[in-house]
Amino acid sequence: MFEDDLIYYRRRAEAELEQAQRATKPEVVKAHCDLANAYLERVASAEPEKQSQHA
């Protein structure tokens, strides 16, 4: 995964968490948190790959 992709996914996760904080309905909070987690999982799965490319 490219560094630009990682930056994008991190920013999207942050934006989703901000939306979750502003949401007033529990189901909307959960939806934003679920999306944030999905983006963070993409980042986490790419981190070992990124580390091995620099070794």
mmCIF entry with sequence, helices, sheets and N, C-alpha, C, O atoms, coordinates in Angstrom:
data_MODEL
# 
_entry.id   MODEL 
# 
_entity.id                         1 
_entity.type                       polymer 
_entity.pdbx_number_of_molecules   1 
# 
_entity_poly.entity_id                      1 
_entity_poly.type                           'polypeptide(L)' 
_entity_poly.nstd_linkage                   no 
_entity_poly.nstd_monomer                   no 
_entity_poly.pdbx_seq_one_letter_code       MFEDDLIYYRRRAEAELEQAQRATKPEVVKAHCDLANAYLERVASAEPEKQSQHA 
_entity_poly.pdbx_seq_one_letter_code_can   MFEDDLIYYRRRAEAELEQAQRATKPEVVKAHCDLANAYLERVASAEPEKQSQHA 
_entity_poly.pdbx_strand_id                 A 
# 
loop_
_entity_poly_seq.entity_id 
_entity_poly_seq.num 
_entity_poly_seq.mon_id 
_entity_poly_seq.hetero 
1 1  MET n 
1 2  PHE n 
1 3  GLU n 
1 4  ASP n 
1 5  ASP n 
1 6  LEU n 
1 7  ILE n 
1 8  TYR n 
1 9  TYR n 
1 10 ARG n 
1 11 ARG n 
1 12 ARG n 
1 13 ALA n 
1 14 GLU n 
1 15 ALA n 
1 16 GLU n 
1 17 LEU n 
1 18 GLU n 
1 19 GLN n 
1 20 ALA n 
1 21 GLN n 
1 22 ARG n 
1 23 ALA n 
1 24 THR n 
1 25 LYS n 
1 26 PRO n 
1 27 GLU n 
1 28 VAL n 
1 29 VAL n 
1 30 LYS n 
1 31 ALA n 
1 32 HIS n 
1 33 CYS n 
1 34 ASP n 
1 35 LEU n 
1 36 ALA n 
1 37 ASN n 
1 38 ALA n 
1 39 TYR n 
1 40 LEU n 
1 41 GLU n 
1 42 ARG n 
1 43 VAL n 
1 44 ALA n 
1 45 SER n 
1 46 ALA n 
1 47 GLU n 
1 48 PRO n 
1 49 GLU n 
1 50 LYS n 
1 51 GLN n 
1 52 SER n 
1 53 GLN n 
1 54 HIS n 
1 55 ALA n 
# 
_struct_asym.id          A 
_struct_asym.entity_id   1 
# 
loop_
_struct_conf.conf_type_id 
_struct_conf.id 
_struct_conf.pdbx_PDB_helix_id 
_struct_conf.beg_label_comp_id 
_struct_conf.beg_label_asym_id 
_struct_conf.beg_label_seq_id 
_struct_conf.pdbx_beg_PDB_ins_code 
_struct_conf.end_label_comp_id 
_struct_conf.end_label_asym_id 
_struct_conf.end_label_seq_id 
_struct_conf.pdbx_end_PDB_ins_code 
_struct_conf.beg_auth_comp_id 
_struct_conf.beg_auth_asym_id 
_struct_conf.beg_auth_seq_id 
_struct_conf.end_auth_comp_id 
_struct_conf.end_auth_asym_id 
_struct_conf.end_auth_seq_id 
_struct_conf.pdbx_PDB_helix_class 
_struct_conf.details 
_struct_conf.pdbx_PDB_helix_length 
HELX_P HELX_P1 AA1 GLU A 3  ? ARG A 22 ? GLU A 3  ARG A 22 1 ? 20 
HELX_P HELX_P2 AA2 PRO A 26 ? HIS A 54 ? PRO A 26 HIS A 54 1 ? 29 
# 
_struct_conf_type.id          HELX_P 
_struct_conf_type.criteria    ? 
_struct_conf_type.reference   ? 
# 
loop_
_atom_site.group_PDB 
_atom_site.id 
_atom_site.type_symbol 
_atom_site.label_atom_id 
_atom_site.label_alt_id 
_atom_site.label_comp_id 
_atom_site.label_asym_id 
_atom_site.label_entity_id 
_atom_site.label_seq_id 
_atom_site.pdbx_PDB_ins_code 
_atom_site.Cartn_x 
_atom_site.Cartn_y 
_atom_site.Cartn_z 
_atom_site.occupancy 
_atom_site.B_iso_or_equiv 
_atom_site.pdbx_formal_charge 
_atom_site.auth_seq_id 
_atom_site.auth_comp_id 
_atom_site.auth_asym_id 
_atom_site.auth_atom_id 
_atom_site.pdbx_PDB_model_num 
ATOM 1   N N  . MET A 1 1  ? 0.855   -1.178 0.000  1.00 0.00 ? 1  MET A N  1 
ATOM 2   C CA . MET A 1 1  ? 0.000   0.000  0.000  1.00 0.00 ? 1  MET A CA 1 
ATOM 3   C C  . MET A 1 1  ? 0.898   1.237  0.000  1.00 0.00 ? 1  MET A C  1 
ATOM 4   O O  . MET A 1 1  ? 1.930   1.269  0.669  1.00 0.00 ? 1  MET A O  1 
ATOM 5   N N  . PHE A 1 2  ? 0.502   2.219  -0.735 1.00 0.00 ? 2  PHE A N  1 
ATOM 6   C CA . PHE A 1 2  ? 1.286   3.439  -0.845 1.00 0.00 ? 2  PHE A CA 1 
ATOM 7   C C  . PHE A 1 2  ? 1.069   4.360  0.345  1.00 0.00 ? 2  PHE A C  1 
ATOM 8   O O  . PHE A 1 2  ? 0.033   4.308  1.008  1.00 0.00 ? 2  PHE A O  1 
ATOM 9   N N  . GLU A 1 3  ? 2.055   5.196  0.605  1.00 0.00 ? 3  GLU A N  1 
ATOM 10  C CA . GLU A 1 3  ? 1.968   6.148  1.722  1.00 0.00 ? 3  GLU A CA 1 
ATOM 11  C C  . GLU A 1 3  ? 0.751   7.059  1.576  1.00 0.00 ? 3  GLU A C  1 
ATOM 12  O O  . GLU A 1 3  ? 0.108   7.395  2.571  1.00 0.00 ? 3  GLU A O  1 
ATOM 13  N N  . ASP A 1 4  ? 0.430   7.462  0.349  1.00 0.00 ? 4  ASP A N  1 
ATOM 14  C CA . ASP A 1 4  ? -0.749  8.311  0.131  1.00 0.00 ? 4  ASP A CA 1 
ATOM 15  C C  . ASP A 1 4  ? -2.027  7.602  0.581  1.00 0.00 ? 4  ASP A C  1 
ATOM 16  O O  . ASP A 1 4  ? -2.932  8.236  1.124  1.00 0.00 ? 4  ASP A O  1 
ATOM 17  N N  . ASP A 1 5  ? -2.100  6.299  0.358  1.00 0.00 ? 5  ASP A N  1 
ATOM 18  C CA . ASP A 1 5  ? -3.269  5.535  0.797  1.00 0.00 ? 5  ASP A CA 1 
ATOM 19  C C  . ASP A 1 5  ? -3.364  5.533  2.318  1.00 0.00 ? 5  ASP A C  1 
ATOM 20  O O  . ASP A 1 5  ? -4.444  5.711  2.881  1.00 0.00 ? 5  ASP A O  1 
ATOM 21  N N  . LEU A 1 6  ? -2.232  5.332  2.974  1.00 0.00 ? 6  LEU A N  1 
ATOM 22  C CA . LEU A 1 6  ? -2.224  5.320  4.438  1.00 0.00 ? 6  LEU A CA 1 
ATOM 23  C C  . LEU A 1 6  ? -2.667  6.665  4.993  1.00 0.00 ? 6  LEU A C  1 
ATOM 24  O O  . LEU A 1 6  ? -3.438  6.730  5.950  1.00 0.00 ? 6  LEU A O  1 
ATOM 25  N N  . ILE A 1 7  ? -2.183  7.719  4.394  1.00 0.00 ? 7  ILE A N  1 
ATOM 26  C CA . ILE A 1 7  ? -2.579  9.064  4.826  1.00 0.00 ? 7  ILE A CA 1 
ATOM 27  C C  . ILE A 1 7  ? -4.084  9.240  4.643  1.00 0.00 ? 7  ILE A C  1 
ATOM 28  O O  . ILE A 1 7  ? -4.767  9.747  5.534  1.00 0.00 ? 7  ILE A O  1 
ATOM 29  N N  . TYR A 1 8  ? -4.598  8.822  3.492  1.00 0.00 ? 8  TYR A N  1 
ATOM 30  C CA . TYR A 1 8  ? -6.031  8.934  3.222  1.00 0.00 ? 8  TYR A CA 1 
ATOM 31  C C  . TYR A 1 8  ? -6.839  8.173  4.275  1.00 0.00 ? 8  TYR A C  1 
ATOM 32  O O  . TYR A 1 8  ? -7.782  8.724  4.843  1.00 0.00 ? 8  TYR A O  1 
ATOM 33  N N  . TYR A 1 9  ? -6.481  6.918  4.539  1.00 0.00 ? 9  TYR A N  1 
ATOM 34  C CA . TYR A 1 9  ? -7.235  6.109  5.491  1.00 0.00 ? 9  TYR A CA 1 
ATOM 35  C C  . TYR A 1 9  ? -7.164  6.681  6.898  1.00 0.00 ? 9  TYR A C  1 
ATOM 36  O O  . TYR A 1 9  ? -8.157  6.660  7.626  1.00 0.00 ? 9  TYR A O  1 
ATOM 37  N N  . ARG A 1 10 ? -6.015  7.187  7.285  1.00 0.00 ? 10 ARG A N  1 
ATOM 38  C CA . ARG A 1 10 ? -5.907  7.813  8.615  1.00 0.00 ? 10 ARG A CA 1 
ATOM 39  C C  . ARG A 1 10 ? -6.799  9.044  8.710  1.00 0.00 ? 10 ARG A C  1 
ATOM 40  O O  . ARG A 1 10 ? -7.475  9.245  9.718  1.00 0.00 ? 10 ARG A O  1 
ATOM 41  N N  . ARG A 1 11 ? -6.803  9.859  7.674  1.00 0.00 ? 11 ARG A N  1 
ATOM 42  C CA . ARG A 1 11 ? -7.644  11.062 7.672  1.00 0.00 ? 11 ARG A CA 1 
ATOM 43  C C  . ARG A 1 11 ? -9.123  10.701 7.692  1.00 0.00 ? 11 ARG A C  1 
ATOM 44  O O  . ARG A 1 11 ? -9.913  11.336 8.390  1.00 0.00 ? 11 ARG A O  1 
ATOM 45  N N  . ARG A 1 12 ? -9.494  9.686  6.931  1.00 0.00 ? 12 ARG A N  1 
ATOM 46  C CA . ARG A 1 12 ? -10.905 9.259  6.910  1.00 0.00 ? 12 ARG A CA 1 
ATOM 47  C C  . ARG A 1 12 ? -11.320 8.746  8.284  1.00 0.00 ? 12 ARG A C  1 
ATOM 48  O O  . ARG A 1 12 ? -12.421 9.039  8.752  1.00 0.00 ? 12 ARG A O  1 
ATOM 49  N N  . ALA A 1 13 ? -10.445 7.983  8.930  1.00 0.00 ? 13 ALA A N  1 
ATOM 50  C CA . ALA A 1 13 ? -10.754 7.482  10.278 1.00 0.00 ? 13 ALA A CA 1 
ATOM 51  C C  . ALA A 1 13 ? -10.948 8.640  11.243 1.00 0.00 ? 13 ALA A C  1 
ATOM 52  O O  . ALA A 1 13 ? -11.880 8.639  12.046 1.00 0.00 ? 13 ALA A O  1 
ATOM 53  N N  . GLU A 1 14 ? -10.076 9.615  11.164 1.00 0.00 ? 14 GLU A N  1 
ATOM 54  C CA . GLU A 1 14 ? -10.189 10.789 12.035 1.00 0.00 ? 14 GLU A CA 1 
ATOM 55  C C  . GLU A 1 14 ? -11.497 11.531 11.771 1.00 0.00 ? 14 GLU A C  1 
ATOM 56  O O  . GLU A 1 14 ? -12.177 11.938 12.713 1.00 0.00 ? 14 GLU A O  1 
ATOM 57  N N  . ALA A 1 15 ? -11.849 11.708 10.516 1.00 0.00 ? 15 ALA A N  1 
ATOM 58  C CA . ALA A 1 15 ? -13.086 12.402 10.163 1.00 0.00 ? 15 ALA A CA 1 
ATOM 59  C C  . ALA A 1 15 ? -14.302 11.632 10.675 1.00 0.00 ? 15 ALA A C  1 
ATOM 60  O O  . ALA A 1 15 ? -15.258 12.235 11.162 1.00 0.00 ? 15 ALA A O  1 
ATOM 61  N N  . GLU A 1 16 ? -14.270 10.319 10.566 1.00 0.00 ? 16 GLU A N  1 
ATOM 62  C CA . GLU A 1 16 ? -15.397 9.516  11.058 1.00 0.00 ? 16 GLU A CA 1 
ATOM 63  C C  . GLU A 1 16 ? -15.531 9.627  12.570 1.00 0.00 ? 16 GLU A C  1 
ATOM 64  O O  . GLU A 1 16 ? -16.645 9.691  13.090 1.00 0.00 ? 16 GLU A O  1 
ATOM 65  N N  . LEU A 1 17 ? -14.417 9.649  13.275 1.00 0.00 ? 17 LEU A N  1 
ATOM 66  C CA . LEU A 1 17 ? -14.472 9.794  14.731 1.00 0.00 ? 17 LEU A CA 1 
ATOM 67  C C  . LEU A 1 17 ? -15.008 11.171 15.127 1.00 0.00 ? 17 LEU A C  1 
ATOM 68  O O  . LEU A 1 17 ? -15.747 11.297 16.103 1.00 0.00 ? 17 LEU A O  1 
ATOM 69  N N  . GLU A 1 18 ? -14.640 12.185 14.377 1.00 0.00 ? 18 GLU A N  1 
ATOM 70  C CA . GLU A 1 18 ? -15.181 13.526 14.641 1.00 0.00 ? 18 GLU A CA 1 
ATOM 71  C C  . GLU A 1 18 ? -16.689 13.538 14.421 1.00 0.00 ? 18 GLU A C  1 
ATOM 72  O O  . GLU A 1 18 ? -17.428 14.131 15.207 1.00 0.00 ? 18 GLU A O  1 
ATOM 73  N N  . GLN A 1 19 ? -17.145 12.887 13.359 1.00 0.00 ? 19 GLN A N  1 
ATOM 74  C CA . GLN A 1 19 ? -18.582 12.804 13.089 1.00 0.00 ? 19 GLN A CA 1 
ATOM 75  C C  . GLN A 1 19 ? -19.290 12.026 14.207 1.00 0.00 ? 19 GLN A C  1 
ATOM 76  O O  . GLN A 1 19 ? -20.395 12.387 14.613 1.00 0.00 ? 19 GLN A O  1 
ATOM 77  N N  . ALA A 1 20 ? -18.664 10.983 14.690 1.00 0.00 ? 20 ALA A N  1 
ATOM 78  C CA . ALA A 1 20 ? -19.248 10.199 15.782 1.00 0.00 ? 20 ALA A CA 1 
ATOM 79  C C  . ALA A 1 20 ? -19.420 11.056 17.033 1.00 0.00 ? 20 ALA A C  1 
ATOM 80  O O  . ALA A 1 20 ? -20.418 10.935 17.744 1.00 0.00 ? 20 ALA A O  1 
ATOM 81  N N  . GLN A 1 21 ? -18.448 11.918 17.295 1.00 0.00 ? 21 GLN A N  1 
ATOM 82  C CA . GLN A 1 21 ? -18.533 12.785 18.470 1.00 0.00 ? 21 GLN A CA 1 
ATOM 83  C C  . GLN A 1 21 ? -19.661 13.803 18.350 1.00 0.00 ? 21 GLN A C  1 
ATOM 84  O O  . GLN A 1 21 ? -20.240 14.211 19.357 1.00 0.00 ? 21 GLN A O  1 
ATOM 85  N N  . ARG A 1 22 ? -19.972 14.211 17.129 1.00 0.00 ? 22 ARG A N  1 
ATOM 86  C CA . ARG A 1 22 ? -21.032 15.192 16.909 1.00 0.00 ? 22 ARG A CA 1 
ATOM 87  C C  . ARG A 1 22 ? -22.425 14.571 16.826 1.00 0.00 ? 22 ARG A C  1 
ATOM 88  O O  . ARG A 1 22 ? -23.436 15.250 17.009 1.00 0.00 ? 22 ARG A O  1 
ATOM 89  N N  . ALA A 1 23 ? -22.456 13.284 16.549 1.00 0.00 ? 23 ALA A N  1 
ATOM 90  C CA . ALA A 1 23 ? -23.742 12.607 16.370 1.00 0.00 ? 23 ALA A CA 1 
ATOM 91  C C  . ALA A 1 23 ? -24.497 12.526 17.693 1.00 0.00 ? 23 ALA A C  1 
ATOM 92  O O  . ALA A 1 23 ? -23.899 12.452 18.767 1.00 0.00 ? 23 ALA A O  1 
ATOM 93  N N  . THR A 1 24 ? -25.817 12.541 17.589 1.00 0.00 ? 24 THR A N  1 
ATOM 94  C CA . THR A 1 24 ? -26.650 12.496 18.793 1.00 0.00 ? 24 THR A CA 1 
ATOM 95  C C  . THR A 1 24 ? -27.413 11.186 18.938 1.00 0.00 ? 24 THR A C  1 
ATOM 96  O O  . THR A 1 24 ? -27.902 10.872 20.023 1.00 0.00 ? 24 THR A O  1 
ATOM 97  N N  . LYS A 1 25 ? -27.518 10.421 17.860 1.00 0.00 ? 25 LYS A N  1 
ATOM 98  C CA . LYS A 1 25 ? -28.229 9.147  17.915 1.00 0.00 ? 25 LYS A CA 1 
ATOM 99  C C  . LYS A 1 25 ? -27.223 8.008  18.041 1.00 0.00 ? 25 LYS A C  1 
ATOM 100 O O  . LYS A 1 25 ? -26.242 7.965  17.299 1.00 0.00 ? 25 LYS A O  1 
ATOM 101 N N  . PRO A 1 26 ? -27.458 7.090  18.971 1.00 0.00 ? 26 PRO A N  1 
ATOM 102 C CA . PRO A 1 26 ? -26.506 5.985  19.181 1.00 0.00 ? 26 PRO A CA 1 
ATOM 103 C C  . PRO A 1 26 ? -26.203 5.182  17.918 1.00 0.00 ? 26 PRO A C  1 
ATOM 104 O O  . PRO A 1 26 ? -25.065 4.762  17.709 1.00 0.00 ? 26 PRO A O  1 
ATOM 105 N N  . GLU A 1 27 ? -27.206 4.968  17.082 1.00 0.00 ? 27 GLU A N  1 
ATOM 106 C CA . GLU A 1 27 ? -26.960 4.175  15.875 1.00 0.00 ? 27 GLU A CA 1 
ATOM 107 C C  . GLU A 1 27 ? -26.068 4.916  14.878 1.00 0.00 ? 27 GLU A C  1 
ATOM 108 O O  . GLU A 1 27 ? -25.332 4.293  14.113 1.00 0.00 ? 27 GLU A O  1 
ATOM 109 N N  . VAL A 1 28 ? -26.139 6.235  14.891 1.00 0.00 ? 28 VAL A N  1 
ATOM 110 C CA . VAL A 1 28 ? -25.280 7.037  14.010 1.00 0.00 ? 28 VAL A CA 1 
ATOM 111 C C  . VAL A 1 28 ? -23.853 7.044  14.562 1.00 0.00 ? 28 VAL A C  1 
ATOM 112 O O  . VAL A 1 28 ? -22.887 6.936  13.806 1.00 0.00 ? 28 VAL A O  1 
ATOM 113 N N  . VAL A 1 29 ? -23.730 7.172  15.875 1.00 0.00 ? 29 VAL A N  1 
ATOM 114 C CA . VAL A 1 29 ? -22.411 7.099  16.512 1.00 0.00 ? 29 VAL A CA 1 
ATOM 115 C C  . VAL A 1 29 ? -21.753 5.772  16.169 1.00 0.00 ? 29 VAL A C  1 
ATOM 116 O O  . VAL A 1 29 ? -20.580 5.729  15.798 1.00 0.00 ? 29 VAL A O  1 
ATOM 117 N N  . LYS A 1 30 ? -22.517 4.686  16.296 1.00 0.00 ? 30 LYS A N  1 
ATOM 118 C CA . LYS A 1 30 ? -21.975 3.361  16.004 1.00 0.00 ? 30 LYS A CA 1 
ATOM 119 C C  . LYS A 1 30 ? -21.547 3.243  14.543 1.00 0.00 ? 30 LYS A C  1 
ATOM 120 O O  . LYS A 1 30 ? -20.492 2.681  14.248 1.00 0.00 ? 30 LYS A O  1 
ATOM 121 N N  . ALA A 1 31 ? -22.351 3.762  13.641 1.00 0.00 ? 31 ALA A N  1 
ATOM 122 C CA . ALA A 1 31 ? -22.010 3.685  12.214 1.00 0.00 ? 31 ALA A CA 1 
ATOM 123 C C  . ALA A 1 31 ? -20.689 4.408  11.931 1.00 0.00 ? 31 ALA A C  1 
ATOM 124 O O  . ALA A 1 31 ? -19.839 3.889  11.207 1.00 0.00 ? 31 ALA A O  1 
ATOM 125 N N  . HIS A 1 32 ? -20.520 5.585  12.492 1.00 0.00 ? 32 HIS A N  1 
ATOM 126 C CA . HIS A 1 32 ? -19.276 6.325  12.277 1.00 0.00 ? 32 HIS A CA 1 
ATOM 127 C C  . HIS A 1 32 ? -18.087 5.611  12.926 1.00 0.00 ? 32 HIS A C  1 
ATOM 128 O O  . HIS A 1 32 ? -16.997 5.569  12.355 1.00 0.00 ? 32 HIS A O  1 
ATOM 129 N N  . CYS A 1 33 ? -18.299 5.057  14.106 1.00 0.00 ? 33 CYS A N  1 
ATOM 130 C CA . CYS A 1 33 ? -17.220 4.307  14.767 1.00 0.00 ? 33 CYS A CA 1 
ATOM 131 C C  . CYS A 1 33 ? -16.849 3.058  13.971 1.00 0.00 ? 33 CYS A C  1 
ATOM 132 O O  . CYS A 1 33 ? -15.673 2.712  13.856 1.00 0.00 ? 33 CYS A O  1 
ATOM 133 N N  . ASP A 1 34 ? -17.854 2.390  13.427 1.00 0.00 ? 34 ASP A N  1 
ATOM 134 C CA . ASP A 1 34 ? -17.587 1.204  12.606 1.00 0.00 ? 34 ASP A CA 1 
ATOM 135 C C  . ASP A 1 34 ? -16.767 1.579  11.370 1.00 0.00 ? 34 ASP A C  1 
ATOM 136 O O  . ASP A 1 34 ? -15.829 0.872  11.001 1.00 0.00 ? 34 ASP A O  1 
ATOM 137 N N  . LEU A 1 35 ? -17.128 2.688  10.738 1.00 0.00 ? 35 LEU A N  1 
ATOM 138 C CA . LEU A 1 35 ? -16.364 3.137  9.568  1.00 0.00 ? 35 LEU A CA 1 
ATOM 139 C C  . LEU A 1 35 ? -14.932 3.507  9.962  1.00 0.00 ? 35 LEU A C  1 
ATOM 140 O O  . LEU A 1 35 ? -13.983 3.155  9.262  1.00 0.00 ? 35 LEU A O  1 
ATOM 141 N N  . ALA A 1 36 ? -14.781 4.209  11.072 1.00 0.00 ? 36 ALA A N  1 
ATOM 142 C CA . ALA A 1 36 ? -13.443 4.574  11.539 1.00 0.00 ? 36 ALA A CA 1 
ATOM 143 C C  . ALA A 1 36 ? -12.613 3.318  11.782 1.00 0.00 ? 36 ALA A C  1 
ATOM 144 O O  . ALA A 1 36 ? -11.444 3.257  11.400 1.00 0.00 ? 36 ALA A O  1 
ATOM 145 N N  . ASN A 1 37 ? -13.216 2.321  12.414 1.00 0.00 ? 37 ASN A N  1 
ATOM 146 C CA . ASN A 1 37 ? -12.495 1.066  12.668 1.00 0.00 ? 37 ASN A CA 1 
ATOM 147 C C  . ASN A 1 37 ? -12.095 0.374  11.376 1.00 0.00 ? 37 ASN A C  1 
ATOM 148 O O  . ASN A 1 37 ? -11.006 -0.194 11.285 1.00 0.00 ? 37 ASN A O  1 
ATOM 149 N N  . ALA A 1 38 ? -12.959 0.417  10.387 1.00 0.00 ? 38 ALA A N  1 
ATOM 150 C CA . ALA A 1 38 ? -12.630 -0.200 9.103  1.00 0.00 ? 38 ALA A CA 1 
ATOM 151 C C  . ALA A 1 38 ? -11.421 0.495  8.466  1.00 0.00 ? 38 ALA A C  1 
ATOM 152 O O  . ALA A 1 38 ? -10.525 -0.168 7.943  1.00 0.00 ? 38 ALA A O  1 
ATOM 153 N N  . TYR A 1 39 ? -11.399 1.815  8.512  1.00 0.00 ? 39 TYR A N  1 
ATOM 154 C CA . TYR A 1 39 ? -10.248 2.550  7.968  1.00 0.00 ? 39 TYR A CA 1 
ATOM 155 C C  . TYR A 1 39 ? -8.977  2.230  8.757  1.00 0.00 ? 39 TYR A C  1 
ATOM 156 O O  . TYR A 1 39 ? -7.913  2.029  8.171  1.00 0.00 ? 39 TYR A O  1 
ATOM 157 N N  . LEU A 1 40 ? -9.090  2.183  10.076 1.00 0.00 ? 40 LEU A N  1 
ATOM 158 C CA . LEU A 1 40 ? -7.912  1.899  10.903 1.00 0.00 ? 40 LEU A CA 1 
ATOM 159 C C  . LEU A 1 40 ? -7.402  0.471  10.689 1.00 0.00 ? 40 LEU A C  1 
ATOM 160 O O  . LEU A 1 40 ? -6.200  0.220  10.771 1.00 0.00 ? 40 LEU A O  1 
ATOM 161 N N  . GLU A 1 41 ? -8.312  -0.454 10.416 1.00 0.00 ? 41 GLU A N  1 
ATOM 162 C CA . GLU A 1 41 ? -7.881  -1.818 10.106 1.00 0.00 ? 41 GLU A CA 1 
ATOM 163 C C  . GLU A 1 41 ? -7.082  -1.857 8.806  1.00 0.00 ? 41 GLU A C  1 
ATOM 164 O O  . GLU A 1 41 ? -6.110  -2.604 8.692  1.00 0.00 ? 41 GLU A O  1 
ATOM 165 N N  . ARG A 1 42 ? -7.492  -1.057 7.835  1.00 0.00 ? 42 ARG A N  1 
ATOM 166 C CA . ARG A 1 42 ? -6.733  -0.983 6.576  1.00 0.00 ? 42 ARG A CA 1 
ATOM 167 C C  . ARG A 1 42 ? -5.313  -0.469 6.845  1.00 0.00 ? 42 ARG A C  1 
ATOM 168 O O  . ARG A 1 42 ? -4.334  -0.987 6.307  1.00 0.00 ? 42 ARG A O  1 
ATOM 169 N N  . VAL A 1 43 ? -5.228  0.563  7.691  1.00 0.00 ? 43 VAL A N  1 
ATOM 170 C CA . VAL A 1 43 ? -3.918  1.125  8.031  1.00 0.00 ? 43 VAL A CA 1 
ATOM 171 C C  . VAL A 1 43 ? -3.081  0.076  8.759  1.00 0.00 ? 43 VAL A C  1 
ATOM 172 O O  . VAL A 1 43 ? -1.917  -0.140 8.423  1.00 0.00 ? 43 VAL A O  1 
ATOM 173 N N  . ALA A 1 44 ? -3.676  -0.567 9.749  1.00 0.00 ? 44 ALA A N  1 
ATOM 174 C CA . ALA A 1 44 ? -2.941  -1.548 10.546 1.00 0.00 ? 44 ALA A CA 1 
ATOM 175 C C  . ALA A 1 44 ? -2.460  -2.718 9.696  1.00 0.00 ? 44 ALA A C  1 
ATOM 176 O O  . ALA A 1 44 ? -1.358  -3.224 9.908  1.00 0.00 ? 44 ALA A O  1 
ATOM 177 N N  . SER A 1 45 ? -3.263  -3.145 8.751  1.00 0.00 ? 45 SER A N  1 
ATOM 178 C CA . SER A 1 45 ? -2.853  -4.273 7.919  1.00 0.00 ? 45 SER A CA 1 
ATOM 179 C C  . SER A 1 45 ? -1.723  -3.894 6.964  1.00 0.00 ? 45 SER A C  1 
ATOM 180 O O  . SER A 1 45 ? -0.974  -4.762 6.517  1.00 0.00 ? 45 SER A O  1 
ATOM 181 N N  . ALA A 1 46 ? -1.596  -2.628 6.655  1.00 0.00 ? 46 ALA A N  1 
ATOM 182 C CA . ALA A 1 46 ? -0.548  -2.171 5.745  1.00 0.00 ? 46 ALA A CA 1 
ATOM 183 C C  . ALA A 1 46 ? 0.737   -1.805 6.472  1.00 0.00 ? 46 ALA A C  1 
ATOM 184 O O  . ALA A 1 46 ? 1.800   -1.771 5.852  1.00 0.00 ? 46 ALA A O  1 
ATOM 185 N N  . GLU A 1 47 ? 0.668   -1.534 7.753  1.00 0.00 ? 47 GLU A N  1 
ATOM 186 C CA . GLU A 1 47 ? 1.858   -1.117 8.501  1.00 0.00 ? 47 GLU A CA 1 
ATOM 187 C C  . GLU A 1 47 ? 2.979   -2.147 8.441  1.00 0.00 ? 47 GLU A C  1 
ATOM 188 O O  . GLU A 1 47 ? 4.115   -1.761 8.166  1.00 0.00 ? 47 GLU A O  1 
ATOM 189 N N  . PRO A 1 48 ? 2.730   -3.442 8.683  1.00 0.00 ? 48 PRO A N  1 
ATOM 190 C CA . PRO A 1 48 ? 3.840   -4.411 8.580  1.00 0.00 ? 48 PRO A CA 1 
ATOM 191 C C  . PRO A 1 48 ? 4.438   -4.436 7.170  1.00 0.00 ? 48 PRO A C  1 
ATOM 192 O O  . PRO A 1 48 ? 5.648   -4.588 7.004  1.00 0.00 ? 48 PRO A O  1 
ATOM 193 N N  . GLU A 1 49 ? 3.587   -4.286 6.169  1.00 0.00 ? 49 GLU A N  1 
ATOM 194 C CA . GLU A 1 49 ? 4.046   -4.254 4.782  1.00 0.00 ? 49 GLU A CA 1 
ATOM 195 C C  . GLU A 1 49 ? 4.971   -3.051 4.566  1.00 0.00 ? 49 GLU A C  1 
ATOM 196 O O  . GLU A 1 49 ? 6.018   -3.167 3.930  1.00 0.00 ? 49 GLU A O  1 
ATOM 197 N N  . LYS A 1 50 ? 4.575   -1.916 5.097  1.00 0.00 ? 50 LYS A N  1 
ATOM 198 C CA . LYS A 1 50 ? 5.364   -0.696 4.966  1.00 0.00 ? 50 LYS A CA 1 
ATOM 199 C C  . LYS A 1 50 ? 6.713   -0.866 5.682  1.00 0.00 ? 50 LYS A C  1 
ATOM 200 O O  . LYS A 1 50 ? 7.744   -0.446 5.157  1.00 0.00 ? 50 LYS A O  1 
ATOM 201 N N  . GLN A 1 51 ? 6.713   -1.473 6.870  1.00 0.00 ? 51 GLN A N  1 
ATOM 202 C CA . GLN A 1 51 ? 7.936   -1.690 7.618  1.00 0.00 ? 51 GLN A CA 1 
ATOM 203 C C  . GLN A 1 51 ? 8.912   -2.562 6.845  1.00 0.00 ? 51 GLN A C  1 
ATOM 204 O O  . GLN A 1 51 ? 10.109  -2.275 6.811  1.00 0.00 ? 51 GLN A O  1 
ATOM 205 N N  . SER A 1 52 ? 8.412   -3.625 6.223  1.00 0.00 ? 52 SER A N  1 
ATOM 206 C CA . SER A 1 52 ? 9.289   -4.552 5.524  1.00 0.00 ? 52 SER A CA 1 
ATOM 207 C C  . SER A 1 52 ? 9.880   -3.930 4.251  1.00 0.00 ? 52 SER A C  1 
ATOM 208 O O  . SER A 1 52 ? 10.949  -4.346 3.806  1.00 0.00 ? 52 SER A O  1 
ATOM 209 N N  . GLN A 1 53 ? 9.203   -2.949 3.667  1.00 0.00 ? 53 GLN A N  1 
ATOM 210 C CA . GLN A 1 53 ? 9.729   -2.293 2.484  1.00 0.00 ? 53 GLN A CA 1 
ATOM 211 C C  . GLN A 1 53 ? 10.942  -1.428 2.812  1.00 0.00 ? 53 GLN A C  1 
ATOM 212 O O  . GLN A 1 53 ? 11.802  -1.207 1.959  1.00 0.00 ? 53 GLN A O  1 
ATOM 213 N N  . HIS A 1 54 ? 11.010  -0.938 4.054  1.00 0.00 ? 54 HIS A N  1 
ATOM 214 C CA . HIS A 1 54 ? 12.138  -0.081 4.442  1.00 0.00 ? 54 HIS A CA 1 
ATOM 215 C C  . HIS A 1 54 ? 13.302  -0.882 4.989  1.00 0.00 ? 54 HIS A C  1 
ATOM 216 O O  . HIS A 1 54 ? 14.379  -0.324 5.201  1.00 0.00 ? 54 HIS A O  1 
ATOM 217 N N  . ALA A 1 55 ? 13.121  -2.164 5.222  1.00 0.00 ? 55 ALA A N  1 
ATOM 218 C CA . ALA A 1 55 ? 14.188  -2.982 5.804  1.00 0.00 ? 55 ALA A CA 1 
ATOM 219 C C  . ALA A 1 55 ? 15.179  -3.429 4.752  1.00 0.00 ? 55 ALA A C  1 
ATOM 220 O O  . ALA A 1 55 ? 16.143  -4.127 5.069  1.00 0.00 ? 55 ALA A O  1 
# 
